[in-house]
Amino acid sequence: MNFRTPLSALVPGTSGRLLTALVDHHTVDAGRPLTLDELSKGAAVTTTQLEAALFRLGLLGLIAPRRKGEAVRLVASHIAWDALHQLTNLHSRIADTVREQAQAHLHPAPDYLALSGAVIEGTASHPADVLELIIVRPTAGLVDWEDGVTALLTQLSRALGNVVVHRTARDTQEAEAMGGKSAVRIFPRSQFESQATQDVAWEVGLE
């Protein structure tokens, strides 16, 4: 999966690049009109290519009615923008997806679980780019635990469309050294997260 520019990957060609540029603009300043030169530069397409794609977006209601050559005005309240924002920010869902799947497959919970690699950083642009899980196994209840890890890796690889691998650390200190400062910790949760989520410390009351 291309997590760097997912919308362009899902909608190839001019339309995908144009939608990506328009979503970016919607995020920053949805009320400001965009000249064709600005949009051409942002979407990396020619103004001639833009006109045909803009016509289609106009039919969908994403942009206000316009004449050929005029600036582009977004219909900022259109229902489709929320969905498009989610598509352009798929990597923001990765941590939640891993947490949900880990809760389903790892019993008891690991002592520590963090994520590193291009996928969680949002820079992955190819299915071969890796999501790495850094795991400290629990000290008890290890019967069939590795089978759960294998099932977790398989499920995540399918769900994300990328290679998911793992490394096992002896303790939290070693795990944090493996992941470095850019690693995203999944479990145990940060002290700054809500008490409600802390209380659920996944099925076995680990904190």
N, C-alpha and C positions, 0 to 999 in steps of 0.2 A: 504494500500500500504506500502511496505517496502522501506522507503526512506534511510535507513542506507546502505543496500546492494541491490539496486533494480535489478541489472543485475542478481545476484544469485537467486533472487525471480522469475524473469521472465524466466530464464533458469535454472531450478533446477539441483542439482547434481554436478558432476565433471566439466561439461562443463561451468556452470555458475560461479563456484568458480575460475576456470582456467582463464576464460575471464576477470573476475574482477581483478585478479592478473596481467594479461598481460596489461590491460588498465592502471592500476596504474604504471606499469613499463614504458609503453609508455609515460606517463606524465612526469616521472622523468628523464629517461635516455634511450630513445628508441634505441639508437645505441649500447648499451652495451649488449653483449650476456648474457643469463641467464643460469646458470647450472641447471640441473634437481633437485639437492638438494635445491637450492634457490627457484625454482618454486614450488616444492613439499611443502616446508614450507609455502610459501606465499599463496598458494591455498588450503592448508590443505587437500591434497590428496596424495596418495602413488605414487611412481614413476611408478609402474605398471599401475595404472589408468591413469596417465598422458600420456603415450605413445599412447593409443588409441585416446584420445582427441586431442593430438597434431597432429596426423595423419589427423584427420578431418580438423583441422585448416590449415594444410599444403595444403590440397586440395582446400580450399577457397582462398589461397594465402596470408593469414595473417602472416604466418611465412615462413622463407626461407627454401628451401629443406635441409633435415638433415637425418643422419642415426640414428638408434635406439641408445639411450644413449648419443648422442651429445648435446651440449648446444643449446639453443633456440635463434634464431636471428629473431627479428621482421622485417617485411617489413613495415617500418615506414610510407611510403607514401601511403599505401593501403587506398582506398576510404572508407572502413568500419570503420576506427578508429574514425572519427569524430562522426559518429552515436553512436558508443559504448561509447564514452566520454559523450555524451548527456544522454545516458541511465544511466550511473553511477553517474550523477550529476543532477538527476531530481529535487531535492529540490531547485536548483538554479533558476528554472522556476516558483516557487510557487508565489513569490511576483508579477511577471508580470501577472500571471494567475488571481490572486485575483484582481489586479488593473483593468484588462480588464473586468472581470465579474462585479465588483463594478460599473464601469462606465456604464455598460449596465443596471443595476438593481436599482441603488440608485439615485433618482432624487428628490430634488437637492443633491449635494454631501454632505457627512457628514462633520462636522467641523474637525473631526479627525478620522483616521482609522489606526490601527496597528495590527500586528500579533504576537502571542506567542504560545508556546507549542512545542511538540516534532516534529511535521511535519515541521515547518519552521526552526527548529534547525537542521534538517537533521538526527535526531536520531530515528525517528519513524520506528518501525519494524513490526507493526501489524495494521490491519484496525481500531482497537479500539483506537489507539493513536490519540490524538486530535490536530486539528488546531483551535485556538481560535482567533476570531476577537474582538478587543476592539474598541468600536464605541462611538463617541460623536455625537449625532444627530444634524442636522442643526436647527437653531432657527426658521426657517420659512419654509413653503411649506411641511408640514408633512402629508397632506392628502394621504392616501395609502402608506406612507413611510415604515411602518412596513411590509406591504405586499412585498415590494421590498427587505427588509432584509431577509424575509422568503424564497423568491425565490432565493436570492443570496446564502444562506446557502445550500439550496437543490442542486443548480447547482454545487457549489464547492465540496460538498460531493461526487457527481457523478464523477466530473472531476478528483478529487484527490484520490478517493478510501478510504478516511478516514472520520471520524466523524468531522464535522465542527460546532462549536458552537459560541456564541457571548456573550459578556457582554457590558452593556451600562454604560458609565461614564457621570457624570454631566458636566465635563469640561475637558480640555486638561491636567490640572495638575493631576486630579484624574485618568485619563486614563493612563498617564505615570507612575503613582504609581502602577496601576494594572499590567501593562506589565513588569515593571522592566527594567533593562539595556539591557536584551537580546531581547526585543520586536523589531520587524522590522516595521518601520513606512511606511505606504503606502500613506497617505494623511493627511495634506498637505505635499508636497514633501520638501526635505531638501533644504536649501539655496545653497548647494554645487552642486545640480543637474543642468542640462543645462537650460538656460533661455527659450529655445524652449519649453521644457516640462512644465515649470512654466506658460508660456503664455496660455497654453491650459487648465488650471485649471478647470477642467472637467465640461464643458458645461455651467457653471453658473458664471465663472470668480472669483471663490473664491480663496483667497490666505491666 
